[in-house]
Amino acid sequence: MHPKPLSDGISAPTKVLALLCAMYFVNYIVRVNVSTAAAVFQPELHLSNTEVGLIFSAFAYPYLLFQITGGWVADKFGARKALTVFAILWSSATVLMGLTSTLAGMLVGRVLLGIGVSALPVATRAMSNWTGAEKRGFAQGITHAFARLGNTITPPLVAYLILLTSWRGSFVIVGIASFLWAVVWVMYFRDDPAEHPGVTAADLARLPAKRVKTASRVPFGRLAVRMFPVTLVYFCYGWTLWFFLAWIPSYFLHSYQLKLSSSALFASGVFLAGTFGDFLGGVASDRIFERTHSRTKARRNLIVAGFLISTVFMAPVLLIHDLTVIVLSLSLAFFFSEFTVGAFWAIPMDVAPRYSGFASGFMNSGSALAAIVSPLIGGYIIDKTGNWAMTFVAGIALLLFGAILAFWMKPDEELGDPADGERTTNPARSPAPAPAR
Protein backbone atom coordinates (compact mmCIF):
# COMPACT_ATOMS: atom_id res chain seq x y z
CA MET A 1 0.00 0.00 0.00
CA HIS A 2 1.41 3.38 -0.99
CA PRO A 3 1.37 6.10 1.64
CA LYS A 4 -1.16 8.84 0.96
CA PRO A 5 -1.48 12.35 2.39
CA LEU A 6 -3.92 13.28 5.13
CA SER A 7 -6.86 15.41 4.12
CA ASP A 8 -6.76 17.67 7.19
CA GLY A 9 -3.17 18.77 6.73
CA ILE A 10 -1.98 17.32 10.06
CA SER A 11 0.67 14.66 9.56
CA ALA A 12 0.25 11.15 10.94
CA PRO A 13 3.41 11.43 13.12
CA THR A 14 1.95 14.60 14.68
CA LYS A 15 -1.32 12.81 15.41
CA VAL A 16 0.55 9.89 16.99
CA LEU A 17 2.46 12.33 19.20
CA ALA A 18 -0.83 14.00 20.17
CA LEU A 19 -2.27 10.61 21.14
CA LEU A 20 0.77 9.91 23.29
CA CYS A 21 0.46 13.34 24.95
CA ALA A 22 -3.16 12.50 25.79
CA MET A 23 -2.04 9.13 27.17
CA TYR A 24 0.54 10.74 29.49
CA PHE A 25 -2.06 13.28 30.62
CA VAL A 26 -4.64 10.60 31.51
CA ASN A 27 -1.94 8.28 32.89
CA TYR A 28 -0.98 10.79 35.55
CA ILE A 29 -4.56 11.75 36.40
CA VAL A 30 -5.40 8.14 37.28
CA ARG A 31 -2.26 7.92 39.42
CA VAL A 32 -3.03 10.85 41.71
CA ASN A 33 -6.83 11.23 41.61
CA VAL A 34 -7.06 9.06 44.73
CA SER A 35 -5.29 11.77 46.77
CA THR A 36 -8.12 14.24 46.21
CA ALA A 37 -10.94 11.69 46.46
CA ALA A 38 -9.59 10.25 49.73
CA ALA A 39 -11.05 13.11 51.76
CA VAL A 40 -14.51 11.90 50.70
CA PHE A 41 -14.21 8.13 50.48
CA GLN A 42 -12.24 7.72 53.74
CA PRO A 43 -15.17 8.47 56.08
CA GLU A 44 -17.67 6.68 53.86
CA LEU A 45 -15.61 3.47 53.81
CA HIS A 46 -14.60 3.90 57.49
CA LEU A 47 -10.88 3.80 56.75
CA SER A 48 -8.10 4.84 59.11
CA ASN A 49 -5.24 7.11 58.02
CA THR A 50 -2.98 4.07 57.96
CA GLU A 51 -5.35 2.26 55.61
CA VAL A 52 -5.56 5.29 53.33
CA GLY A 53 -1.76 5.44 53.30
CA LEU A 54 -1.72 1.78 52.33
CA ILE A 55 -4.00 2.55 49.39
CA PHE A 56 -1.65 5.32 48.28
CA SER A 57 1.46 3.14 48.45
CA ALA A 58 -0.09 0.00 46.91
CA PHE A 59 0.41 1.53 43.48
CA ALA A 60 4.20 1.93 43.68
CA TYR A 61 5.33 -1.67 44.17
CA PRO A 62 3.82 -3.25 41.03
CA TYR A 63 4.79 -0.08 39.17
CA LEU A 64 8.43 -0.80 39.99
CA LEU A 65 8.18 -4.54 39.25
CA PHE A 66 6.53 -4.08 35.86
CA GLN A 67 8.77 -1.35 34.43
CA ILE A 68 11.20 -3.75 32.77
CA THR A 69 8.48 -6.32 32.01
CA GLY A 70 6.35 -3.69 30.30
CA GLY A 71 9.25 -2.56 28.15
CA TRP A 72 10.03 -6.13 27.14
CA VAL A 73 6.37 -6.74 26.21
CA ALA A 74 6.46 -3.66 23.95
CA ASP A 75 9.64 -4.85 22.20
CA LYS A 76 8.28 -8.38 21.84
CA PHE A 77 4.70 -7.73 20.74
CA GLY A 78 4.76 -4.14 19.50
CA ALA A 79 3.57 -0.90 21.06
CA ARG A 80 0.10 -1.05 19.45
CA LYS A 81 -0.98 -4.22 21.23
CA ALA A 82 0.98 -3.59 24.41
CA LEU A 83 -0.26 -0.05 25.04
CA THR A 84 -3.86 -1.06 24.29
CA VAL A 85 -3.69 -3.84 26.90
CA PHE A 86 -2.07 -1.59 29.51
CA ALA A 87 -4.66 1.15 28.89
CA ILE A 88 -7.55 -1.31 29.30
CA LEU A 89 -5.95 -2.53 32.54
CA TRP A 90 -5.52 0.91 34.12
CA SER A 91 -8.98 1.99 32.91
CA SER A 92 -10.59 -1.10 34.46
CA ALA A 93 -8.69 -0.53 37.69
CA THR A 94 -9.92 3.07 37.87
CA VAL A 95 -13.56 2.06 37.32
CA LEU A 96 -13.18 -0.74 39.90
CA MET A 97 -12.09 1.76 42.54
CA GLY A 98 -15.26 3.72 41.91
CA LEU A 99 -17.44 0.64 42.34
CA THR A 100 -15.86 -1.03 45.37
CA SER A 101 -16.93 -0.53 48.98
CA THR A 102 -14.05 -2.26 50.76
CA LEU A 103 -10.42 -1.67 51.57
CA ALA A 104 -9.51 -4.89 49.74
CA GLY A 105 -11.24 -3.66 46.59
CA MET A 106 -9.38 -0.34 46.71
CA LEU A 107 -6.07 -2.15 47.19
CA VAL A 108 -6.76 -4.49 44.26
CA GLY A 109 -7.62 -1.48 42.13
CA ARG A 110 -4.41 0.34 43.03
CA VAL A 111 -2.27 -2.76 42.41
CA LEU A 112 -3.85 -3.26 38.97
CA LEU A 113 -3.40 0.46 38.32
CA GLY A 114 0.30 0.19 39.18
CA ILE A 115 0.68 -2.54 36.57
CA GLY A 116 -1.33 -0.66 33.95
CA VAL A 117 0.45 2.68 34.23
CA SER A 118 3.79 0.93 33.73
CA ALA A 119 3.18 1.90 30.11
CA LEU A 120 5.70 4.74 29.74
CA PRO A 121 8.39 2.41 28.31
CA VAL A 122 5.76 1.22 25.80
CA ALA A 123 5.18 4.81 24.74
CA THR A 124 8.92 5.22 24.19
CA ARG A 125 8.88 2.10 22.03
CA ALA A 126 6.08 3.65 19.97
CA MET A 127 8.11 6.84 19.52
CA SER A 128 11.19 5.00 18.25
CA ASN A 129 9.68 4.32 14.82
CA TRP A 130 7.60 7.49 14.68
CA THR A 131 10.15 10.13 15.75
CA GLY A 132 13.28 11.26 13.92
CA ALA A 133 16.54 11.45 15.88
CA GLU A 134 16.48 15.25 15.81
CA LYS A 135 13.00 15.37 17.43
CA ARG A 136 13.37 12.79 20.20
CA GLY A 137 14.04 15.32 22.95
CA PHE A 138 11.03 17.40 21.92
CA ALA A 139 8.74 14.35 21.74
CA GLN A 140 9.77 13.13 25.18
CA GLY A 141 9.69 16.64 26.63
CA ILE A 142 6.19 17.51 25.46
CA THR A 143 4.68 14.16 26.47
CA HIS A 144 6.13 14.48 29.97
CA ALA A 145 4.93 18.09 30.07
CA PHE A 146 1.41 16.72 29.61
CA ALA A 147 2.13 14.32 32.48
CA ARG A 148 2.99 17.24 34.78
CA LEU A 149 -0.04 19.12 33.49
CA GLY A 150 -2.09 16.11 34.57
CA ASN A 151 -0.54 16.40 38.05
CA THR A 152 -1.37 20.09 38.13
CA ILE A 153 -5.05 19.95 37.19
CA THR A 154 -6.04 16.69 38.89
CA PRO A 155 -7.03 18.20 42.29
CA PRO A 156 -9.49 20.78 40.87
CA LEU A 157 -10.70 18.38 38.16
CA VAL A 158 -11.48 15.55 40.57
CA ALA A 159 -13.02 17.97 43.07
CA TYR A 160 -15.34 19.27 40.33
CA LEU A 161 -16.30 15.74 39.26
CA ILE A 162 -17.04 14.82 42.88
CA LEU A 163 -19.32 17.84 43.23
CA LEU A 164 -20.95 17.04 39.88
CA THR A 165 -21.51 13.34 40.61
CA SER A 166 -19.77 11.74 43.62
CA TRP A 167 -16.34 10.37 44.44
CA ARG A 168 -17.42 7.12 42.79
CA GLY A 169 -18.57 8.99 39.72
CA SER A 170 -15.22 10.76 39.45
CA PHE A 171 -13.40 7.40 39.20
CA VAL A 172 -15.89 5.97 36.72
CA ILE A 173 -15.77 9.04 34.43
CA VAL A 174 -11.97 9.09 34.35
CA GLY A 175 -11.91 5.33 33.73
CA ILE A 176 -14.34 5.60 30.80
CA ALA A 177 -12.27 8.42 29.29
CA SER A 178 -9.25 6.11 29.45
CA PHE A 179 -11.20 3.34 27.70
CA LEU A 180 -12.07 5.75 24.89
CA TRP A 181 -8.40 6.65 24.49
CA ALA A 182 -7.53 2.94 24.15
CA VAL A 183 -10.12 2.53 21.38
CA VAL A 184 -8.73 5.47 19.40
CA TRP A 185 -5.16 4.22 19.90
CA VAL A 186 -5.74 0.69 18.63
CA MET A 187 -7.71 1.96 15.63
CA TYR A 188 -5.22 4.63 14.58
CA PHE A 189 -1.70 3.54 15.55
CA ARG A 190 0.53 1.15 13.58
CA ASP A 191 3.88 -0.17 14.80
CA ASP A 192 5.46 0.46 11.40
CA PRO A 193 4.63 3.93 9.99
CA ALA A 194 4.98 2.55 6.45
CA GLU A 195 1.84 0.46 7.08
CA HIS A 196 -0.23 3.48 8.13
CA PRO A 197 -2.63 4.67 5.40
CA GLY A 198 -2.15 8.31 6.37
CA VAL A 199 1.65 8.43 6.17
CA THR A 200 3.19 10.27 3.24
CA ALA A 201 6.53 9.70 1.52
CA ALA A 202 7.70 12.98 3.06
CA ASP A 203 6.78 11.68 6.53
CA LEU A 204 8.78 8.49 6.00
CA ALA A 205 11.79 10.49 4.81
CA ARG A 206 11.88 12.27 8.17
CA LEU A 207 11.49 9.09 10.24
CA PRO A 208 14.24 6.58 11.12
CA ALA A 209 15.34 4.51 8.13
CA LYS A 210 15.56 1.35 10.27
CA ARG A 211 12.18 0.57 11.76
CA VAL A 212 11.50 -2.61 13.71
CA LYS A 213 7.94 -3.56 14.72
CA THR A 214 8.94 -6.28 17.16
CA ALA A 215 12.19 -7.78 18.42
CA SER A 216 12.64 -11.55 18.26
CA ARG A 217 15.37 -11.52 20.90
CA VAL A 218 16.20 -8.78 23.39
CA PRO A 219 19.87 -8.68 24.56
CA PHE A 220 19.01 -8.20 28.22
CA GLY A 221 22.55 -8.41 29.57
CA ARG A 222 24.18 -5.94 27.20
CA LEU A 223 21.27 -3.52 27.51
CA ALA A 224 21.34 -3.68 31.31
CA VAL A 225 25.06 -2.90 31.38
CA ARG A 226 24.64 0.07 29.04
CA MET A 227 21.56 1.45 30.82
CA PHE A 228 22.71 0.91 34.42
CA PRO A 229 24.50 4.28 34.76
CA VAL A 230 21.48 6.04 33.23
CA THR A 231 19.20 4.23 35.69
CA LEU A 232 21.27 5.37 38.67
CA VAL A 233 21.20 8.99 37.48
CA TYR A 234 17.46 8.73 36.83
CA PHE A 235 16.99 7.48 40.39
CA CYS A 236 18.59 10.73 41.57
CA TYR A 237 16.14 12.70 39.43
CA GLY A 238 13.23 10.52 40.59
CA TRP A 239 14.07 11.22 44.22
CA THR A 240 13.42 14.94 43.67
CA LEU A 241 10.32 14.32 41.54
CA TRP A 242 8.52 12.04 43.98
CA PHE A 243 9.58 14.05 47.01
CA PHE A 244 8.08 17.18 45.46
CA LEU A 245 4.87 15.40 44.43
CA ALA A 246 4.42 13.85 47.86
CA TRP A 247 5.53 16.55 50.29
CA ILE A 248 5.52 20.03 48.70
CA PRO A 249 1.83 20.72 49.55
CA SER A 250 2.41 19.67 53.18
CA TYR A 251 5.66 21.65 53.31
CA PHE A 252 3.84 24.88 52.49
CA LEU A 253 0.95 23.97 54.79
CA HIS A 254 3.06 23.26 57.89
CA SER A 255 6.15 25.43 57.43
CA TYR A 256 4.15 28.60 56.73
CA GLN A 257 0.89 27.81 58.59
CA LEU A 258 -1.18 28.34 55.45
CA LYS A 259 -4.75 27.36 54.70
CA LEU A 260 -5.15 24.12 52.74
CA SER A 261 -6.39 26.03 49.70
CA SER A 262 -3.38 28.38 49.77
CA SER A 263 -0.84 25.58 50.16
CA ALA A 264 -2.47 23.68 47.27
CA LEU A 265 -2.27 26.80 45.10
CA PHE A 266 1.43 27.32 45.80
CA ALA A 267 2.12 23.61 45.17
CA SER A 268 0.28 23.80 41.83
CA GLY A 269 2.47 26.74 40.88
CA VAL A 270 5.60 24.67 41.55
CA PHE A 271 4.23 21.76 39.51
CA LEU A 272 3.26 24.09 36.66
CA ALA A 273 6.88 25.28 36.50
CA GLY A 274 7.85 21.64 36.01
CA THR A 275 5.44 21.41 33.07
CA PHE A 276 7.29 24.21 31.29
CA GLY A 277 10.61 22.63 32.25
CA ASP A 278 9.67 19.33 30.57
CA PHE A 279 8.67 21.04 27.33
CA LEU A 280 11.54 23.53 27.07
CA GLY A 281 14.16 20.95 28.12
CA GLY A 282 13.13 18.67 25.27
CA VAL A 283 13.31 21.54 22.79
CA ALA A 284 16.73 22.60 24.11
CA SER A 285 18.10 19.06 23.86
CA ASP A 286 17.09 18.82 20.20
CA ARG A 287 18.49 22.27 19.40
CA ILE A 288 21.84 21.32 20.91
CA PHE A 289 21.86 18.08 18.92
CA GLU A 290 21.03 19.94 15.67
CA ARG A 291 23.93 22.35 16.21
CA THR A 292 26.57 19.97 17.55
CA HIS A 293 25.49 16.51 16.24
CA SER A 294 26.63 15.27 19.66
CA ARG A 295 24.22 13.35 21.85
CA THR A 296 26.68 13.64 24.70
CA LYS A 297 26.26 17.41 24.66
CA ALA A 298 22.52 17.29 23.92
CA ARG A 299 21.65 14.66 26.52
CA ARG A 300 24.36 14.15 29.17
CA ASN A 301 25.63 17.72 29.44
CA LEU A 302 22.09 19.11 29.57
CA ILE A 303 21.25 16.69 32.40
CA VAL A 304 24.35 17.69 34.36
CA ALA A 305 23.53 21.39 33.94
CA GLY A 306 19.90 20.88 34.94
CA PHE A 307 20.87 18.98 38.09
CA LEU A 308 23.43 21.58 39.18
CA ILE A 309 21.15 24.57 38.59
CA SER A 310 18.31 22.80 40.41
CA THR A 311 20.48 22.40 43.51
CA VAL A 312 21.33 26.11 43.43
CA PHE A 313 17.65 27.05 43.58
CA MET A 314 16.85 24.39 46.18
CA ALA A 315 19.50 25.65 48.60
CA PRO A 316 17.66 28.83 49.73
CA VAL A 317 15.10 26.60 51.50
CA LEU A 318 17.81 25.88 54.09
CA LEU A 319 18.66 29.55 54.65
CA ILE A 320 15.59 31.71 53.99
CA HIS A 321 12.05 31.64 55.36
CA ASP A 322 10.39 34.24 53.15
CA LEU A 323 7.37 32.60 51.47
CA THR A 324 7.61 34.55 48.19
CA VAL A 325 11.30 33.79 47.78
CA ILE A 326 10.80 30.12 48.60
CA VAL A 327 7.90 29.66 46.18
CA LEU A 328 9.94 31.18 43.35
CA SER A 329 13.05 29.25 44.38
CA LEU A 330 11.31 25.86 44.52
CA SER A 331 9.50 26.56 41.24
CA LEU A 332 12.84 27.20 39.54
CA ALA A 333 14.40 24.16 41.23
CA PHE A 334 11.59 21.94 39.94
CA PHE A 335 11.76 23.62 36.51
CA PHE A 336 15.43 22.73 36.06
CA SER A 337 15.00 19.24 37.50
CA GLU A 338 12.22 18.59 34.96
CA PHE A 339 14.30 20.33 32.27
CA THR A 340 16.32 17.10 32.07
CA VAL A 341 13.41 14.72 31.39
CA GLY A 342 13.29 15.03 27.58
CA ALA A 343 17.01 14.30 27.38
CA PHE A 344 16.70 11.35 29.77
CA TRP A 345 13.93 9.62 27.82
CA ALA A 346 15.65 10.27 24.48
CA ILE A 347 18.67 8.24 25.65
CA PRO A 348 16.98 4.79 25.38
CA MET A 349 16.01 5.62 21.77
CA ASP A 350 19.56 6.86 21.10
CA VAL A 351 21.31 3.86 22.65
CA ALA A 352 18.94 1.06 21.60
CA PRO A 353 16.21 2.22 19.19
CA ARG A 354 15.03 -1.32 18.41
CA TYR A 355 14.96 -2.28 22.10
CA SER A 356 13.86 1.10 23.47
CA GLY A 357 10.95 -0.48 25.37
CA PHE A 358 13.21 -2.60 27.57
CA ALA A 359 15.89 0.13 27.76
CA SER A 360 13.46 2.82 28.89
CA GLY A 361 11.75 0.43 31.30
CA PHE A 362 15.11 -0.41 32.85
CA MET A 363 15.87 3.30 33.20
CA ASN A 364 12.47 4.16 34.66
CA SER A 365 12.83 1.48 37.31
CA GLY A 366 15.22 3.95 38.96
CA SER A 367 12.45 6.53 39.31
CA ALA A 368 9.96 3.84 40.34
CA LEU A 369 12.27 2.80 43.19
CA ALA A 370 12.61 6.44 44.18
CA ALA A 371 8.79 6.66 44.29
CA ILE A 372 8.86 4.12 47.12
CA VAL A 373 11.81 5.32 49.21
CA SER A 374 11.86 9.10 48.68
CA PRO A 375 8.50 9.97 50.33
CA LEU A 376 9.20 7.43 53.08
CA ILE A 377 12.61 8.85 54.01
CA GLY A 378 11.26 12.38 53.69
CA GLY A 379 8.60 11.56 56.27
CA TYR A 380 11.20 9.92 58.53
CA ILE A 381 13.39 13.04 58.45
CA ILE A 382 10.39 15.19 59.35
CA ASP A 383 9.43 12.92 62.26
CA LYS A 384 12.98 12.81 63.64
CA THR A 385 13.99 16.47 63.20
CA GLY A 386 10.70 18.35 63.09
CA ASN A 387 12.38 20.52 60.47
CA TRP A 388 10.71 20.43 57.04
CA ALA A 389 13.61 22.28 55.41
CA MET A 390 15.99 19.44 56.28
CA THR A 391 14.12 17.14 53.88
CA PHE A 392 15.68 19.04 50.98
CA VAL A 393 19.23 18.13 52.02
CA ALA A 394 18.88 14.60 50.66
CA GLY A 395 17.52 15.95 47.36
CA ILE A 396 20.41 18.38 46.97
CA ALA A 397 22.95 15.66 47.77
CA LEU A 398 21.45 13.19 45.29
CA LEU A 399 21.26 15.73 42.47
CA LEU A 400 24.94 16.55 43.00
CA PHE A 401 25.76 12.83 43.09
CA GLY A 402 23.71 12.29 39.93
CA ALA A 403 25.58 15.07 38.13
CA ILE A 404 28.82 13.19 38.80
CA LEU A 405 27.40 9.77 37.82
CA ALA A 406 26.11 11.24 34.55
CA PHE A 407 29.63 11.22 33.11
CA TRP A 408 29.40 7.41 32.89
CA MET A 409 26.43 7.63 30.51
CA LYS A 410 27.27 7.17 26.81
CA PRO A 411 24.31 8.34 24.70
CA ASP A 412 26.50 8.75 21.61
CA GLU A 413 27.19 5.00 21.38
CA GLU A 414 24.34 3.03 19.83
CA LEU A 415 24.04 -0.62 20.78
CA GLY A 416 24.16 -2.80 17.66
CA ASP A 417 22.45 -6.14 17.18
CA PRO A 418 24.89 -9.08 16.80
CA ALA A 419 22.15 -11.09 15.12
CA ASP A 420 22.29 -8.62 12.25
CA GLY A 421 26.05 -8.60 12.16
CA GLU A 422 26.20 -5.11 13.69
CA ARG A 423 28.57 -3.74 16.27
CA THR A 424 28.16 -0.88 18.68
CA THR A 425 28.23 2.29 16.62
CA ASN A 426 28.51 6.00 17.21
CA PRO A 427 25.54 7.41 15.29
CA ALA A 428 26.53 10.99 15.92
CA ARG A 429 29.70 10.47 13.87
CA SER A 430 28.29 8.10 11.28
CA PRO A 431 26.90 9.20 7.92
CA ALA A 432 23.19 9.94 7.99
CA PRO A 433 21.12 7.05 6.63
CA ALA A 434 19.36 7.45 3.33
CA PRO A 435 15.68 8.37 3.59
CA ALA A 436 13.23 5.49 3.51
CA ARG A 437 11.33 5.16 0.25
N, C-alpha and C positions, 0 to 999 in steps of 0.2 A: 504494500500500500504506500503510495507516495504522500509525503506530508503535504498538507494544504493549509492556507492561511486562515486565521480566525476572522469571523465577520465583525466582531466588535472592536477590533484593533488592539486588544490586550493579548499579549503573547501567552502561550501555554506555560512556559517557565514562570512568568509573573503570577499566573493564577495558582500554580502549584505552591509558590512561595506564600501567597495570600492564604491558602488553605492551611499551610503549616503554621503561619502566624495565628490563625484562628484556633488551631489545635493547642498551641502553647498557652494562649489566653484562657481557654476553657480548662486545660490541664491544671493550671495553677488556681483557678477558682475552685475546682472540686477538691483541691488539697487543703485549702484554708477556710472554706465556708463553714466548717464545723466550729471554728473558733468563735464566730459571731453567733451561730445558732445555739451554742452551748448554754448561753444565758437563759434561753427559753426552754430547751428540752431537759436541762438538768433537774429543775424542780418537778417537771411533769413526769419524768421517769424515775424520780426519787434517787438520784445519783449523788454520791459524795464527791468532793473535790478530787480525791485520789482516783476514783473511778473515771471521772472526766479526764484527768491527766493520762490515765491508761488509754482512753479512746484516742487522745491526741497522739500518743507515742506509738500506738499499734501500727500506724502507717509506715513508720520509718524503717522497721526491720525487714519486711519483705521488699521494700523499695531498694534497700542495699543489696539484698540477696539476688534480686532479679535484674540488676543493672547489666552484668556481663551476659546473663542468660538471654535477656531481651535483645542485646546487640547481636548475639550469635543467631538467634531466631531470624532477625532481619537479614543477616548475611546469607543464611541458609535458604529461607523461603521467600525473600523479597519483602520490600517495605510495604507494598500494597496490601498483601495478606496480613502481615504482622501487625501493622498499625491499625487495620480494621479490627482485628481480634482484640488488641489492647484497648481500643476505644470502646468496644462493646462491653469489655470487662469493667472498665472504670465507670461507664455509664450505668451499668447494672448495679454496681456497688453503691453509687450515689442514690439511685432510686430505692434500693434496699434500706438504706439508712433513714429514708423518709417514711418507710412503711413499718419498720420494726418498733417494738415497744419494750425491748429488753436490752440490758447491757451486752449480753452475748451477741445479739443481732447487730448492735453498733460496732462491736469489735470485729465481727466477721466482715462487715461492710468496709471498715477501715483497712483490714488486712487485704481484702480483694482490691481495694482502691490502690494500696501500695504496690501491688503487682501490676495493675493496669497502667498507672502513671509512670511506670518504668520505661515509657515509650520514647524518651528523648533520644537515646541512641538509634532507635528506629527512624526517627525524623532525620538524623544526620545521615543515615544510610540512604534515605530518599533524596537528600540534597546532593549526594555524591555524583549521581548521574545527571542531575538537573541544574547544577550550578557550576559555572566556569571557575577556574582557579583564581581569577582576579576578582571574583565576587563572593568568595566563601566567607570572608570576614563580615561583609555587609549582611549576607543571608543569615548567618548565625547571630549577628548583633541585633537585627530587627526582630527575629523570632523571639529571642530572649527579652527584648524590650517589651514585647507583648506579654511575656510571662510576668514581668514586673508590673506591667499595667494591670494584669489580672490580680496581683497581690494588692495593688493600690485601691481598686474599685470594689473588691469583694465585700468589705464590711458594709458600705452603704447599699450595695446591690442586694445582698442577702437580707439586710434589715428591711429594705423596701418590699422584697418578696414575702418576708414574714408578715409584715403589716397587711400586704395585699391578700395573702392566703393564710399561711401558718408556717411554722418551722418545717413541718412535713412537706408542705407544698413547695417550699423553697428548694428542698432537695430533689423533689420529683421534677420540677421545672428545669433545673440545671441538668439533671440526668437525661431528660428527654432532648434538650438542646444538644447534648453530647452525642446521643444516638443519631440525630439528624446530621451532625457533622460526619459521623462514620459512614452514613449512606452516601453523602456527597463525595467523600474521599474514595470509596471503593468504585464508584461509578466513573469518576473523572481521572484518577491517577493511573499511570502505567509505570512499571519499573524501568523500562527502556523507553526514553523519549521518542525514539524512532518509531515505536509502535503506536504512538498517540496520534489520533486523526487530526488534532489541531496544531501539531508542530510543523513549522515551516523549515525549509532548507537553511534559511538564515539563522533560525533558532539553533539547529543542529551544529552549525558552524561555530557558534559561540559556546557550545557545551563540550565537555571532555570528549576527546576522540575515542578513548577506551572506556566503554560502558559495560558493566557486568550486572546482570539482573540478580543472579544468585551465585554463591560461592560453593563449589563442591567440597572443598576442604579448607578450613580456616587454620592457619599456622599459629596456634595459641601461644606456644612457647616464645617464638620470635617476637610476636606482637606484644606479649606481656613484658618482655625485656625492654622493648623500645618505648612502651607507654608508661612504664613504672615511674620514671622521673616526672613525667607530666602529671600522673595521678597524685604523687606526693605534693606537687605544687598546687594542684587543684584542691587538695584537701585543705591547704592553707587558705586558699580563697574561700572555700566552702565554710570554713570556721567563721569567717567574718559574715558571710551571707546569712547563715542560719542563726548566728547570735543576734544579728540585727532584726531578723524577722521574728524571733522569739521574744526578745527582751527590750527592744527600743521603746515600744509603747509603755511598758512598765517602768522603764528608766525615767521617762519624762514624768510619768504619773507620781512616782515616789520621790525622785530627787528634787523636783520642783513643786511638789504639792499642788498639782494641777487637777482640774476636773477631768473626768474620763473623756468627755468630748474634746477637750483641748489637747490632751495627750495624744488621742487618736489622730487629730488633725496634724499635729507636728510630726507624728510618725509617718503619716501618709505623705507629707512633704519630703521626708527623707527617702521614702521608697520611690517617689516620683523622680527624684534626682537620679536614682539608680536606673530608671527607665531610659532617661536621656543618655546615661553613661553607656548602657548596652548598645544603643543605636549608634552613637557617635564613635564608640570604640571600634565597632565593626567597620564603619566607613573609614576611619583613620588607618586601620590595619591594611585594608585594601589599597588605599592611596600610597602607603609606604611601599607595599609590594609592587605597585605599578611603577613607581619611581626608581626603586632599587633592584627589583627582581630578586630580592633576598627574603626568604621566609623567616630567616633568623631575625632580621631587623623588624619585619612586619608582625611577627608573632612573639618571639621570645623577648626582644628588647622592649616591645610595647607592654608586655606583661610585667617586666621588671620595673619599668617606669611607673605603671599604674599602682603597683604594690607600694613603692617607695613614697609616692605622692600621697597615697591614702593614709599611710602612717603619719605623715606630717600633719594632716588635717584631723587625725584621730587624737593626736597628742594633747591638744588644748583641753580635752575633757578632764585630764589629770591635774590641770593647773588653774582653770577658769571655771567660774560658776554662773556666768551671765547667760541667761536663757537664749537670748538672740544670737549671741556668738556661738553657743553650743549647737543650736539648730543649724546654723549655716555651716559650721565646721563638720558636723556629722553628715550633713547632706553632701558636702564635697568629698568627704571620706568615702561614702557609699558610692558616689558618682565614679570616682577613680578606681574603686574596687571592681565595680561592674564594667568599667571601661575595658577591662581585660577579657570579658567573656567571649566576645566575637572571635578574638585571636585564639583563645583556648579551644573553642569548639571547631575552629578551622584546622587545628593541628591533626586530629584523626583523619580528616580528608586529605591533608597534605602528605602524611606519613603512610597511610594505608587506604587509598581511595576505594579499593575493592573489598576491603574488610573494615570499613569505617564504622559499621554497626558494633562489632566487637570492640574495636579500638576506642570508640567514644564511650561505650558502656564501661569498659575497664577504667577509663579516665574518670567518669562520673561516679564511680564507686567511691572515689576519694571524698567527693562532696556528700554523698549519701552517708558515709561513715561520720563525717563532720556533723550531719543533721542529727545524729544520735548523741554524740559526746559534747558538742559545743554548748547547746542549751543546758545540758546537765551540769557541766563544770561551771558555767556561768552562774547557775543557781546556787551551786555549792560555795562559790566565792562570795556571793551575796550573803548567804547564811552565816559564813564564818567571819567575815569582816564587817558586814553591815554597811559597806561602802560600795555603792553602785559604780562609781568611777573606776574602781579597781578591776572590774570585769573587762575593761578595754585593754588592760596590760597584756593579757594572753593574745588578743587579736593583733596588737602591734607587734609582739614578738614573732608570731607565726607569719605575718606578712613579710617581715624582715628576713626570716628564715626561708620563706618561699622565694624571695627575690634572689637569694644565693643559690638555692637548689635549681632555679630556672636555667642556670648556665649548663646544666646537664641535659637539657632538652635539645633535640636535634630535628627541628621541623623541616630543614632543608633536605634531609635525606629520606627519600621515599623507599619504602620496603617493597622489594620486588617479590615475584612469585616463582620459586624454584620449579614449580610444575610447568611453567611456561618458558623455562630457560632464562629467566630474568635474574639479575642481581640487584642489590640495593643501589639505587641511583640518586643523583642529586638533580631534581627537576629544575631547580632554579638556574642551573648552569647548562642544562641540556637544551638542544634546539627545540623550539615549539613544535608540537605535533601538527600534522596537516589537518585541516578541517574535515570533519566527517561529511560524507556525501551520500 
